[in-house]
Amino acid sequence: MKINYEMLYDLLKTDRQSGKENFLGIKVALLEKGIINVVTDDVVVAAMAIAHHFHRNQVDKSGYPYFAHCLSVAKHFIENQDSFGLIAAAILHDVVEDTQVSAEDLNVIFGSKIGNTVGEVTRYKGEPYDDFIGQIKSEWAVKIKIQDLLQNMNLLRLRRITAKDLARTQKYTNALLVLSARLSGLQECESF
């Protein structure tokens, strides 16, 4: 599926007409809760619209709308007043992995920095986890994946914790150590 600006505008128009919670409503809620305190650049609005639309029927392991996870990952960057591009990439971080949108689609809409970053944090079907973590090298991708792991490691969000959840958390802890070392420039922790 190829996304272009015309499709983006159609998505916005559809959301506004649906009467359901739309990306503008979510943005207002973020402003009211103090998660964001200024009207953001259009790139963030576009990222919210796309992530909200394509994750609209998905839920996380706790049963919450998946779009909330996208915003949770981006929240750190919003609070730190990072660049709008990094915030947009954080919002979009799972769009390629979990929907029919491609990194090339994101390159067309947002440019190569955002599209390539999202592509870099995408684990493709059949890709070994260690190989996936090993290919995350750019600063934006490492920062986004660290925030994603921190969100995913929060066991308090689960109704019931299983042995599988604990094993996954251990795997994520190892990846977090590797990525944190990579971000700080340490070379001795380049792999598991």
N, C-alpha and C positions, 0 to 999 in steps of 0.2 A: 504494500500500500504506500503510495506516495502522498506526502502531506505538502501542501503549499499554503501560501497566505490566504488564498480564496477559501480553502477548506477551513483554515483557522477562523476566518470571519464567519463562516457557516456554523462552526461549532459554537462560537460566542452567541450568534443569533439564536441557535437552537436552545442553548442553555437559558437564555433570557426568556424565551417563550415558554419553556417547559414548566415554569412555576416552581421547580424543585430548587433545593439549595444549589446555587451556582458559584462559579469562581469569584464573582464580585461579592456575593454574600460571604464567602469564606474570607476574602480580603478584608471586608468590613469587620468581621469577627476577630481577625488577627489584629487589626488596628485597635478595636475596643479592648482586647485583652492585653494590649501593650507588647505583643510579640513583634510587631513592626510599628514604628511610630511615625513614618512618613509615607507618602504615596511613592511607591517604587517605580522604577523604570519599566517601560513596556515589555522588556525581555522577561521580567519576573511575572508579569500578568499573563503573557503568552505561555510561559512554562506552566503556570498554575492551571490555565485553561486546558492545555494539552494533557497534563498529568491527571487532572480531575476527570476529563472526558474519557480517557483510555483506561483509567483504573476504576471507573464508576461502578462496575459490578463486582469488584474484587474486595475481599476481606482478608485481614491478617490472621495469624494463628489464634488471636484472642476473639475474633469475630467482629472486630472494628473495621470501618471502611479503610481500605488500603491507602487512600489518599492522605489520611492522617499521618501515616508513617512517612510519606514523602515530605510533609510539612515538618515533622519532628526532626528529620535529618537536616533540613534546611534551617531550622530554628537557630542552631548554633552559629551559623554564618550570618544570619540576620542580626542576632544579638551582638556579634563582633563587628558589625557594619562592614562586612567583606564586600567584594565587588558584586554588582548585580549579576554578572555572568556566572560567578561561582554559586550564587544563590539559585539561579535558574538551573544550573547543572545539578545541584543537590536535589531540587524539586523533581527533576526529570530522571534521577539516577536509576530507577527501575523500569522506566517506560520501554526500553529496548528489550530487556530481559523478560518482562511479563506481559507484553502486548505485541501487536503486529507492527508497531512503529520500528523503523530501522535507524541505525546511527546515521545513515546517509540522509534520511528524512530530516533528522535534527540538524545535520550540516546545512541543508538547504534553508531551513527556517532560521536557525540561530547562528550559523557560521561554524567553522571547523573547530574552534576552541571548545565550545560547549558540546557539539556533536561528538568530537573525538574523546572528550572526557567521559561522557556517558557511555560511549562504546568501550572505553577502557575499564569501567567499573561493571561491565556486563559480563556475567558468566554464561557462556553459551552452552547449550545442551550437549552433554557428554564430555565437557571439559573437566579434567581433574582439578579439584579445589586448589591444590598446591600450585599447579601451573597458572591458574587464574590469579591467585594472590601474587605470584611471581611476576606477572606481566603488568601489574599496577605500578607505574613509575612516576608519572607526572605529579606535580605538587597538588593540583586540584583533585585529581583522581584519588591520591592517597588520603587527602583530607576528607573527602566525601566518603570513602570506604570506611575510614576510621569512625566517622559519625554513624554510618549505617550499622557497623558492627556493635557500637555502644548501644544503639537502640535495640538491636536484635538480641543482645545479651541480657537485657532487662527481664529477668524471670518473673518479676512482680506483675507483669502485664498478663501472665498466663493464669488461667483458672486452676489448672492442675499441672504440676511439674513432673515429667516422666524422665526415665533414664536416657531416653533419646534427646530430650531437651538439655540435660546436663552434658552429654557427649558433644552436642552441637555447640554449647557454650564453651567447652574446652577447646574445640577446634577454632572458634572465633577468638578466644583469648590468645592462642598461638598466632593467629593471623594479625591480631591487634599489635602484638609485640613486634612482629616483623615490620609492619607498616609504620609503627611509631619510630622504630629505629631508622627506617628508610627516610622518614620525614626529617629526622634530626641529623641525617647524614652519616650515621654509623654504618660501616660496611660489614662488620662481622656478623650481623644478623640478617643477611640478605635472603636466607632461606630457612625453612623449618629445621 
